[in-house]
Amino acid sequence: MSGPEFLVEVAKGLRKDLGLYLFNFDMIRDGEGDGYLVIDMNYFPDYEKLPSYETVMIDFFLNVKKLQELEKMKKKEIDDRWKFDNQKKKDSKAVGFYAIKMGYESTIE
C-alpha cells in the first residue's frame, strides 16, 4: 500500500495508539528497506496555512463532540444492561431460595 491510503492508515494507527485527534507527523523513507520512519510529530500543529481552516476546525470539533456523546451513550447502555442482568440473577436466586424454603427443592435447577 502506498500513497494517500498508506498515510491514512499510519494516521489512524497513531491516533489510536496515542489517543490524539489533532496532530501532524513527518515521515521519511527507510534507506535500508521499503519501510518508513515517523521522525516528527506535533500534537496541535498550526492550521492557519490550511485553506478554510476555520470551517474545517469547527466541523472537526463538532464531530469529536458527537463521538464523545456516542461513547457516553454506549457506556450507559452497557452499564444498564449489566445492572439488568445482575438484577435478573438476584431475582432468580430469590425465587430459588423461596422454592427451597417452601419445600420444592426437586424443581430447582
C-alpha positions in Angstrom: 0.0 0.0 0.0 1.3 3.4 -0.9 0.1 6.9 -1.4 -2.8 8.5 0.4 -4.2 5.2 1.7 -0.9 4.4 3.4 -0.8 7.8 5.1 -4.4 7.5 6.3 -3.6 4.1 7.8 -0.5 5.5 9.6 -2.5 8.4 10.9 -5.3 6.1 12.2 -2.7 3.9 13.9 -1.1 7.0 15.6 -4.4 8.3 16.6 -5.4 5.0 18.2 -2.1 4.4 19.9 -1.5 8.0 21.1 -5.1 9.0 21.8 -4.7 12.2 19.8 -7.1 13.8 17.4 -5.2 16.8 16.2 -1.7 16.2 15.1 0.6 16.1 12.2 3.7 14.0 11.5 6.7 13.9 9.2 7.9 10.7 7.7 11.0 9.6 5.7 11.6 6.5 3.7 13.8 4.0 5.4 17.1 3.9 3.4 17.7 0.2 4.1 14.3 -1.2 3.1 10.8 -0.5 2.0 9.7 1.0 5.3 9.0 4.5 6.5 10.0 6.2 9.7 8.0 8.8 11.6 10.6 11.4 12.5 8.5 14.3 13.9 5.1 14.8 15.5 3.2 17.9 16.5 0.2 17.3 18.7 -1.5 20.6 18.0 0.0 21.9 14.7 -0.6 25.3 13.1 -3.6 25.1 10.8 -3.6 28.7 9.5 -2.0 27.6 6.2 -4.9 25.2 5.5 -7.4 26.8 3.2 -10.8 27.4 5.0 -9.2 26.1 8.2 -11.9 27.7 10.4 -14.7 25.6 8.8 -12.5 22.5 8.9 -11.8 23.1 12.6 -15.4 23.7 13.5 -16.5 20.6 11.7 -13.8 18.6 13.4 -14.7 19.8 16.9 -18.4 19.1 16.2 -17.5 15.6 15.1 -15.4 15.0 18.2 -18.3 16.1 20.4 -20.7 13.7 18.6 -18.2 10.8 19.0 -17.9 11.6 22.7 -21.7 11.6 23.1 -22.0 8.3 21.2 -19.3 6.8 23.5 -21.2 8.1 26.6 -24.5 6.6 25.3 -22.7 3.2 24.5 -21.2 3.2 28.0 -24.6 3.9 29.6 -26.2 1.1 27.5 -23.6 -1.3 28.7 -24.0 -0.2 32.3 -27.8 -0.5 32.1 -27.5 -4.0 30.6 -25.1 -5.1 33.3 -27.4 -3.8 36.0 -30.4 -5.5 34.4 -28.5 -8.9 34.1 -27.4 -8.7 37.7 -30.9 -7.9 38.8 -32.2 -10.9 36.9 -29.6 -13.1 38.6 -30.6 -11.7 42.0 -34.3 -12.2 41.3 -33.8 -15.8 40.1 -31.7 -16.6 43.3 -34.5 -15.1 45.4 -37.1 -17.3 43.6 -34.9 -20.4 44.0 -34.5 -19.6 47.7 -38.2 -19.2 48.2 -38.9 -22.5 46.3 -36.4 -24.4 48.6 -37.9 -22.8 51.7 -41.4 -23.9 50.6 -40.2 -27.5 50.1 -39.9 -27.6 46.3 -36.3 -28.5 46.1 -36.7 -31.0 43.4 -37.9 -28.4 40.9 -34.9 -26.1 41.3 -32.3 -26.4 38.6 
